[in-house]
């Protein structure tokens, strides 16, 4: 059975390294221009070069999104930017506007290109059209059901990519105009203000039927297809995609490692039932309520978050392991914790330990009761060596 690529988002260079170390086969990133997540830190060309060198050292891949819908004033510098990406030897770009394809072909730029989900591709004729244009992969619309996915895979011979986790859009993937009208930020040129997640007053004629405790919202539940992975793998899908270039390193480490475990366990042992450990681990990342999206082929109100924006973190990220010598963990603190807290340590090499914090030491090895300062360097006694970039989370009852 073919092993699909696990594709993770990365909003900056540190997140790229975390995603790859925790099990992603590839990452997709945005540059400082031409990218739909303009609010992310994003990558300078130097950062992209370093990220590609890091990924290729581990035999992994980097794709760069060039996925805005171009207006004439966006075209300045496009050719030069694509030339730079080719020179850096990125593994491909992800584009939505055909001006990018035309520029690559016109100037014979050596770049693989994937067609973005922004094109809302839902049928085999569109897939074949883009293949004939030279695309090496199509990112399917989020609105594709599993039965439709199987049919598309059987009737095309190009790589297909499918979203399995992360935020959804109330419009056909990214084609919403609410942001343009409400905040004058173009959602299709990287400026989406997520207007669907705002609180709205709701009226019936002149009578308000909402209130401060029950404002109206209309966003979708986040996508979580962990329990469908065995079906997706069996379908022959080429790439399983996680959404979230704006997410934290803790979110990335938690979600990527969970999907890595599920994929590897299924391919090794044929186990279709996702272990409770992996589901529990996914739930330790802060997220809104999740659902199955469109994979079941029906579109009921239960995949929406009407009047509900609640997030559900069950653990708290408290520290990043900088070094480990078999006696102490050197940690960069991220959230407040104290002596007697129950914590879990997990790492990129599938390390996992649960223990109680018995002592905390500051950077000078003085004993302290609490680690209250963000990014404070502290030490914990720990008699095992663990991988750098391992993380600590506090157990919340």
C-alpha positions in Angstrom: 0.0 0.0 0.0 1.4 3.4 -1.0 2.5 5.7 1.9 0.9 9.1 1.5 2.9 12.3 2.1 2.0 14.0 5.4 2.1 17.7 4.5 2.2 20.3 7.3 2.0 24.1 7.4 4.8 26.3 8.6 4.5 30.1 9.3 8.2 30.7 9.9 11.5 28.9 10.0 11.2 27.6 13.5 7.8 26.1 12.7 9.2 24.5 9.6 11.8 22.7 11.7 9.3 21.6 14.3 6.9 20.2 11.7 9.6 18.2 9.9 11.2 16.9 13.1 7.8 15.8 14.5 7.1 13.7 11.4 5.9 15.7 8.5 7.2 14.5 5.1 6.9 18.0 3.6 5.9 21.5 4.6 4.2 24.4 2.8 5.3 27.9 3.5 4.6 31.4 2.3 7.1 34.1 1.2 6.8 37.8 2.1 4.7 38.3 -1.0 2.1 36.5 -3.2 0.9 34.5 -0.2 -2.7 34.2 1.2 -1.5 34.3 4.9 -0.1 37.8 5.0 -0.6 37.9 8.8 1.8 35.0 9.3 5.5 35.8 9.9 6.3 34.2 6.5 9.7 33.6 5.0 12.3 35.9 3.4 14.2 34.4 0.5 17.1 33.7 2.9 14.7 31.9 5.3 13.4 29.8 2.4 16.9 28.8 1.4 17.7 27.7 4.9 14.4 25.9 5.2 15.1 24.0 2.0 18.6 23.0 3.1 17.2 21.8 6.4 14.4 19.8 4.8 16.6 18.3 2.1 19.1 17.2 4.8 16.3 15.0 6.2 15.2 14.0 2.7 12.0 16.0 3.1 10.3 18.6 0.9 9.3 22.3 0.9 6.5 23.8 -1.2 6.0 27.6 -1.4 2.6 29.0 -1.7 2.2 31.7 -4.5 -1.6 31.5 -4.2 -3.1 35.0 -4.2 -5.5 36.0 -6.9 -3.4 38.6 -8.8 -4.5 42.1 -9.7 -2.2 44.1 -12.0 -0.4 45.8 -9.2 0.5 42.4 -7.7 2.4 41.3 -10.8 5.5 43.4 -10.1 8.4 41.2 -9.3 6.6 37.9 -10.0 9.1 36.5 -12.5 12.1 37.5 -10.4 10.5 35.8 -7.4 9.8 32.6 -9.2 13.4 32.6 -10.6 14.7 32.9 -7.0 12.6 30.0 -5.9 13.9 27.9 -8.7 17.5 28.8 -7.8 16.9 27.9 -4.2 15.6 24.5 -5.4 12.2 24.4 -3.7 10.3 21.2 -4.4 7.4 23.0 -5.9 5.0 26.0 -5.6 1.3 26.0 -5.0 -0.6 28.5 -7.1 -4.2 29.5 -7.9 -3.9 32.2 -10.6 -3.0 31.1 -14.1 -0.7 34.1 -14.5 1.8 32.1 -12.4 1.6 29.1 -14.7 1.9 31.3 -17.7 5.0 33.0 -16.3 6.7 29.7 -15.5 6.0 28.4 -19.0 6.8 31.7 -20.8 10.2 32.0 -19.2 11.0 28.3 -18.9 11.4 28.5 -15.1 12.3 25.2 -13.6 9.6 24.8 -11.0 7.0 22.1 -10.3 3.6 23.6 -9.6 0.6 22.4 -7.7 -2.9 23.9 -8.3 -4.2 25.4 -5.1 -7.5 24.5 -3.4 -8.4 28.1 -4.2 -9.4 26.8 -7.6 -12.1 24.7 -5.9 -11.4 21.7 -8.1 -14.2 19.1 -7.7 -14.2 17.1 -11.0 -11.9 14.9 -13.1 -12.2 17.2 -16.2 -10.7 20.1 -14.3 -7.9 17.8 -12.9 -7.0 16.7 -16.5 -7.1 20.2 -17.7 -4.5 21.3 -15.2 -2.4 18.2 -15.8 -2.3 19.1 -19.5 -1.1 22.6 -18.5 1.9 20.9 -16.8 0.8 20.8 -13.1 2.3 18.0 -11.1 -0.4 18.0 -8.4 -3.9 19.2 -7.7 -5.0 20.3 -4.2 -8.7 19.2 -4.1 -11.5 21.4 -2.9 -12.4 20.8 0.8 -15.9 20.2 -0.4 -15.1 16.7 -1.9 -16.6 13.7 -0.3 -14.8 10.4 0.2 -16.8 8.7 -2.6 -16.0 11.5 -4.9 -12.4 11.4 -4.0 -12.2 7.7 -4.9 -13.8 8.3 -8.2 -11.4 11.2 -9.0 -8.4 9.0 -8.0 -9.6 6.2 -10.2 -10.1 8.5 -13.3 -7.0 10.6 -13.2 -3.3 10.0 -13.1 -1.9 13.0 -11.4 -1.0 13.5 -7.7 -4.0 14.5 -5.6 -3.8 16.3 -2.2 -6.6 16.3 0.4 -7.1 18.3 3.6 -7.5 16.2 6.7 -7.1 18.7 9.6 -7.6 22.4 10.4 -9.8 25.4 9.8 -12.6 25.3 7.3 -14.2 28.1 5.3 -17.9 29.0 5.1 -17.5 29.8 1.4 -16.0 27.5 -1.3 -12.4 27.3 0.0 -11.3 30.9 0.3 -13.8 32.5 -2.1 -15.5 34.6 0.6 -16.0 38.4 0.1 -17.2 39.2 3.7 -13.7 40.5 4.6 -13.5 42.7 1.6 -16.8 44.4 2.5 -16.5 44.6 6.2 -12.8 45.4 6.7 -11.6 46.3 3.2 -9.1 43.4 3.4 -9.1 41.2 0.4 -9.4 37.6 1.5 -8.1 36.4 -1.9 -5.0 38.5 -1.7 -3.9 37.4 1.8 -5.9 39.8 4.0 -8.9 37.7 5.3 -10.1 39.2 8.6 -12.1 36.0 9.3 -15.4 38.0 9.3 -17.4 34.7 9.6 -16.0 34.4 13.1 -17.1 37.8 14.3 -20.1 38.3 16.7 -23.1 39.6 14.9 -26.4 41.1 16.0 -29.3 39.2 14.5 -32.6 40.9 13.7 -36.1 39.8 12.7 -37.4 43.0 11.0 -36.6 45.7 13.6 -36.5 43.3 16.6 -33.1 42.1 17.7 -33.2 38.4 18.5 -29.6 38.1 19.6 -28.0 39.3 22.8 -24.6 39.9 24.4 -24.6 36.3 25.7 -25.8 34.8 22.4 -24.4 36.8 19.4 -24.7 35.2 16.1 -21.6 33.6 14.3 -21.5 31.5 11.2 -18.1 29.8 11.0 -17.4 26.1 10.3 -16.2 23.6 12.8 -12.5 22.7 12.3 -11.8 19.6 10.3 -10.5 16.4 12.0 -10.3 13.3 9.8 -8.0 11.2 12.0 -10.6 8.4 12.1 -10.8 8.4 8.3 -7.1 8.1 7.6 -7.2 4.3 6.9 -9.8 4.9 4.2 -7.9 7.8 2.7 -4.7 5.8 2.6 -6.5 2.8 1.0 -7.8 5.2 -1.7 -4.3 5.9 -2.9 -4.4 9.6 -2.0 -0.9 11.1 -2.6 -0.8 13.8 0.1 -2.7 14.4 3.4 -2.7 18.1 4.3 -2.9 19.8 7.7 -4.0 23.5 7.7 -2.6 26.1 10.0 0.3 28.4 9.0 -0.7 30.7 11.8 -0.6 28.0 14.4 2.0 27.7 17.3 4.9 25.3 17.4 3.1 23.4 20.2 0.0 22.9 18.0 2.2 21.7 15.1 4.1 19.3 17.2 1.0 17.8 18.7 -1.1 17.5 15.5 1.7 16.4 13.2 3.0 13.7 15.6 -0.5 12.4 16.1 -1.2 12.0 12.4 2.3 10.6 11.9 1.6 7.9 14.5 -1.8 7.0 13.0 -0.4 6.7 9.4 2.6 4.6 10.5 0.5 2.3 12.7 -2.0 1.6 9.9 0.7 1.0 7.3 2.7 -1.3 9.7 -0.1 -3.2 11.2 -3.3 -2.6 9.2 -5.1 -1.3 12.3 -8.1 0.6 11.2 -9.2 1.7 14.6 -7.4 4.8 15.7 -5.9 4.3 19.2 -7.3 6.4 22.0 -3.8 7.6 22.7 -3.6 9.4 19.4 -7.1 10.8 19.6 -6.3 12.0 23.2 -3.1 13.5 21.9 -4.9 15.5 19.2 -7.3 16.9 21.7 -4.3 18.3 23.7 -3.8 20.9 21.0 -6.0 24.0 21.5 -8.8 23.8 18.9 -12.3 24.8 18.3 -15.0 22.1 18.1 -14.2 19.7 15.2 -16.2 17.7 12.7 -15.8 15.6 9.6 -16.3 18.4 7.1 -17.7 17.1 3.8 -16.1 13.7 3.7 -19.4 11.9 4.4 -21.1 13.6 1.6 -23.7 15.5 3.6 -23.7 19.0 4.7 -25.8 19.4 7.8 -25.8 22.1 10.5 -23.7 19.9 12.8 -20.5 20.9 10.8 -21.2 24.6 11.6 -20.4 26.6 14.7 -23.5 28.8 14.9 -23.4 30.9 18.0 -20.3 29.1 19.3 -16.6 30.1 19.2 -15.4 28.0 22.1 -11.9 26.5 22.0 -11.1 23.3 23.8 -7.5 23.1 25.1 -7.0 20.2 27.6 -3.3 20.7 28.2 -1.1 23.7 28.4 2.3 24.2 26.7 4.8 25.1 29.4 8.2 24.6 28.0 10.5 23.8 25.0 13.5 21.6 25.8 16.8 23.3 24.6 19.2 20.6 25.9 19.3 17.4 27.9 22.3 15.8 29.5 20.8 12.9 31.4 20.7 14.8 34.7 18.9 18.1 33.8 16.5 19.4 31.2 17.3 22.9 30.0 14.0 24.5 29.2 12.7 27.7 27.7 9.5 28.4 29.7 6.4 29.2 27.7 3.6 29.3 30.3 3.4 29.5 34.1 3.9 26.3 36.1 5.1 25.3 39.6 6.4 22.6 41.8 4.0 19.7 42.2 2.4 20.2 38.8 1.8 17.1 36.8 3.4 17.3 33.4 4.0 15.3 30.2 7.1 15.4 28.0 6.8 14.4 24.3 9.4 14.7 21.6 10.2 14.4 17.9 11.5 10.8 18.3 8.3 9.7 19.9 9.6 10.2 23.5 6.8 10.3 26.0 7.1 10.6 29.8 4.7 11.6 32.6 6.0 12.9 35.9 5.5 15.4 38.7 7.6 18.5 39.0 9.6 18.0 42.2 12.0 20.9 41.9 12.6 23.9 39.5 15.9 25.7 39.1 16.6 29.1 37.5 19.3 29.8 35.0 21.9 29.9 37.9 20.6 26.5 39.3 19.0 28.2 42.3 15.9 26.4 43.5 12.6 28.2 42.8 8.9 27.3 43.4 7.4 28.8 40.3 8.5 29.5 36.7 6.4 32.6 36.0 8.4 34.5 33.3 7.8 33.9 29.6 10.9 32.4 27.9 12.8 32.2 31.2 15.6 29.6 31.1 15.0 27.0 33.8 16.2 23.5 34.7 14.4 20.4 35.8 16.1 17.3 37.1 15.5 14.5 34.7 17.5 11.3 34.5 17.0 10.5 30.8 18.4 12.2 27.6 15.6 13.5 25.3 15.7 15.1 21.9 16.1 18.9 21.5 12.8 20.5 20.5 10.9 18.1 22.9 8.1 19.9 24.7 6.5 19.9 28.1 2.8 20.4 28.8 1.0 20.7 32.1 -1.8 18.2 32.8 -5.1 20.1 33.3 -7.7 18.1 35.2 
